[in-house]
Amino acid sequence: MNLGRIALYVLAAFGVFFLLRTILRLRGLSPEAIADLKSRGARVLDVRTRAEFASGHALGSVNIPLDQLEGRLQELDRGKPLIVVCATGSRSAFAKTLLERAGFPEVANGGPWQRVS
């Protein structure tokens, strides 16, 4: 085996490692972190569509679809932590960034909504 091929395999392995690490980060918070935030009065914000929310959601969560979030920020309490959820964790990751840029002090990506039920 030549050195070039070995280097290529090593680079591919690192690429796979970093891709998996990124995917796992999108999965959301640990159950302990969710429990801690909830004990401090966190609100669960579900950014899925109305239809997705109607088909199932975490008890007590509020639904503001991602495409409406920027126009409805005034409906959220900036004084309480927010746990943002969706179907997989990708929309909630985007919403987390949007909320942080809008000045919300404590926002967490909860990942899939079933994890916070």
N, C-alpha and C positions, 0 to 999 in steps of 0.2 A: 504494500500500500504506500502511495507516495505522500509526501508532506502536505501537498495542496489539498488532497482529498480528506485527510485527517482534519486539517484546519476548517474545511467546509462542514464536516460533521460536528465539530465543536461549536461553530457559529450557529448551526441549525439547532443544536441542543439548547444553547443559550436563548435563542429566539423562542423556542417552545416554552422554556421556563418562564420568560417574561410575559408571554401571552397568557399562560395559565395563571400567573400571579395577578394580572390585570383582570381576568375573568372572575377570579375568586373575590377580588375586591368589590366587584359589582354586585356580588351576592348579598351584601348588606352586613348588618351588625350581628354580633353574637347575641344569644339569648340573654346573657347576663347584662350586656350593655342596653338592650331593649328594656329589660326589667328596671334597670337603674334610671333610665330616662323617664319611664312611665311613673316610677315612684316620685319623681320630681315634677310631675304634672304635665309631661309631654303630650302634645296633640299628635295624632296620626293623620297625616295628609296623604290621601290617595290621589295620584295624578293620572289614573287611567281614564278612559272615556266613560261617559255616563252608562253606556250599555255594559261595559266590562264591570263597572262598579255594581250595577243592578244584578249582575249574575252571581255576585258574592263579594263580600268585603269584611274587613275587621270591624268588630263591634265598636261603635263610638267614633269611627273614623269619619273624616270630612272629605268629600269628593270635590276637587277642583281640577278638571282635566288640564293637562300640561299646556295645551294651546290657549287656555283661558287664564292661566296662572298670573301672568304679568298684570293683567287688568283687574285682578281680584285680590291683590295683596292686602288690601285694607280689611278683608274678612278674617285675617289671621292675627293672632295675638303675638306681638314681638317679645312679650315678657315671659313666654313659656317656650321650652324646647320643642322642636318639631322633628318628628320621624316621618320622612317622606318614603312612600312605597308605591309600587306599580306591579306589573306582572313579572318582570325579570330582574329589575334593578337598574336598567339602563335609563329609562325615563326619569326615575327618581334621582339618579346621579346628575342628570342635566338640571332637574328642578332644584336640587340642593345647591348647585352652583348659582343658579338664578336667584334663589332666596338669599344666599350669602352676599351676592353683589347688591341686592336690594337692602342690605343692612340687618338682616335677621341674625342675631348673635349666636344662636345654637341650633344648628340644623344637622341632622344625621340621615344618611341613606339607609333606610331599613331593608332595602331589597324587595323581594317578593312579598306581597301583602299577607300571605298566609303565615309568615314568620312572626307577625306582630299580633295575631289573633289570640 
